[in-house]
Amino acid sequence: MKKLGSDVFRRIAHVRALRRWTRAAEIAATADLPYLRAQRNRARQLRHRLNELIHVADDRLALPLIGSNAFRRPPGTDWSWRPQLWRGPLPVPGMSSVQSKSMLGDEVTLFHDCERSELTLRQLRNRRESDLAPYGVRMDVFKFDGSFLSLVVDLPHAAVDGLRRKHLLRLDVIVEMESPLEIFARLNIKHGPNTEQVVRELPLNEEEIMVEFDLAYTNLNEKRVERAWVDLIFEGPEMNQVVLRDLTFCRYPRAEL
């Protein structure tokens, strides 16, 4: 009952405020200048707060919902993950003249060997009907005088907990490019003093951009697995814009032969 009464009072207050500002707008053409100046100041203060509220509300209510971890998982998946960069807003959404080893969030790091960086990174909100990830990341590359450019995604401990050579690790990506380029994905698994590496080229000409890393063809020491990360390596990135709309990982056992 108390909540119902509060809702009624809020609606009444809103109707009264709306009527008052409607009346102020109607008489603005003939109002005295000192009165009009005061009303304008109040209206500007109100407009600033309303714009803030509308901006936050539009972002939170837009689809896909912030924090969404919805994506397709193969049968038998025992671990899956979408990094925070594609899942929720970052405190610092972007940077320019990005230096090597700069991090966007806690899980993604940019590496390059340019003498002068002309790269930008920015998190953006996905709003397309087909998008499942709430956010994407855009990378703009202008002049590029380096020999390599990569985004490194650190996998959480859950990715290697119980990892076996019978596992397949799957990477799915939704990517847009201004100009064609090659992108390679390299899985790195540190076990003891050694690091296993498996490289796959992303099939950018196919509708479903997906690669699988089959651990059966590695020398993985299952008892000494410490951590894993994936490098996304961009070949010939100069004067290009690359948008990674989504990036997800799944782990599942290989089908028995």
Steps between C-alpha positions, in 0.01 A plus 500: 500500500786737584667436163169556318454834677854606409437416134184712500681799649783466246253498211323806637832684542600407145170626354533829690860553385404422140215750514725767650765466228234482229358830629851653517561408135165650395567840658872520413433723198339770715662453844708775666869462423623456863237228553585340165871497584435321830275246330761436235764424766267259677407333171867452406577337835200272459591416138853399606368253758236365262759442227715307748206283599394437138857409399541245780148361453544458123826316556365266768169427327646443152534145377703291551487553875820602678670203662346251259692175468262349246656326202488162330695219666579163341363184669721380781645842579654496848628860499400811306581867529452846349766750619390808694592732211209355301271454800485827694609866500862582583602793727721630217321417172781593262845641435697657215867477398488165676836386630607136504385304808204735547201324658134549418340360812666227707514224239600651162842650417624656177854422381693658210849620412418834334745784560209745479155371587212606279254252644178555693288258701143562611229293658163550328142399574353233273148587389444283193213254508740212434741587785517278809793678667409828674829665396763483229841655448617713207864530400603774257844467344643787298869504407664180624881480507526186711539131416225356722168594660305276735225501760571260784208353696594347836280199573371455857621217722177309435614452138796285609348340808470135405637561151587176316646405163158358411358855499420730210511873565272697268522869418207681334537855368274753330723744314453789258778661292531798270756319284592131473777375728615175657438423867666208678409359840779343708418300811775499763494257794775520760577169674805498721799656319343439157231675297291319241388711202232419244436744212186523287402750231152647542279410200388857434334409169257262671168590661598339832844617614614222730819306569567196717825426679544122534724426797553139394774616263697676774750381759289643782599381848153482656638495857697825464259734317527850650328750273389572143452797271405564137672742262295653218765595243413754229699482176527819290277718721605841362218744409228269621220488754423170669194449720480188715128480575532189711760253622417182692673180610373146562674185624366152438633143463577361157254242370617144558610318185 
